[in-house]
Amino acid sequence: MSAFYRAFHESKFLFPPKSGVRQHVDEIRERAAYITNFSEILRIARDGNEGSAASLKKLDHVNWILGATDVLEKRMVRI
């Protein structure tokens, strides 16, 4: 996780804003935070009977991140 945060902060200096790299990495960070904090989110959702919806949202975030790596590589190469 610390390596990702380092890359996240370095992306601000390595890529121009128009590349969209920083914004894309930021969205990966936000979605990963949901996944890493999922046990707490699921506990809260279960209290409100929304556990299955939370699980589907986690799966959506996982799938998005898996596809995001290709998009990120293409944005980085265009620079």
ZANU-193445 format. One record per residue (C-alpha): residue in three letters; x, y, z. Coordinates in steps of 0.2 Angstrom, whole numbers, plus 5000, padded with zeros to 4 digits. Last residue first. Layout:
// residues N
ALAXYZ...
END
This chain:
// residues 79
ILE501650574886ARG500550454876VAL501450304885MET500750354903ARG498950364896LYS499050194888GLU499750114904LEU498350194914VAL496950134903ASP497749954904THR497849964923ALA496050024924GLY495249864919LEU495849774935ILE495349924945TRP493549924937ASN493349744941VAL493849764959HIS492749924961ASP491249824954LEU491549684966LYS491549804981LYS489949874975LEU489149704973SER489649664991ALA488949824997ALA487249784989SER487349614997GLY487649685014GLU486249815013ASN485249755028GLY485549925038ASP486649835051ARG487349735037ALA487849895028ILE488849955043ARG489749785045LEU490049785026ILE490849955026GLU491949905041SER492549745032PHE492749835016ASN494049965021THR495349895009ILE494049884995TYR493350054998ALA495150124999ALA495550034983ARG494150134974GLU494750294980ARG496550254975ILE496150194958GLU495150354956ASP496650454961VAL497750354949HIS496550404935GLN496550594940ARG498450594941VAL498650504924GLY497450624915SER498850674903LYS498150854903PRO498850874921PRO500650844916PHE501450684922LEU502950664933PHE502650784947LYS500850734951SER501250554948GLU502450564962HIS501050574975PHE500150424968ALA501750324966ARG502150354984TYR500450304989PHE500550144979ALA502250094987SER501450125004MET500050005000
END
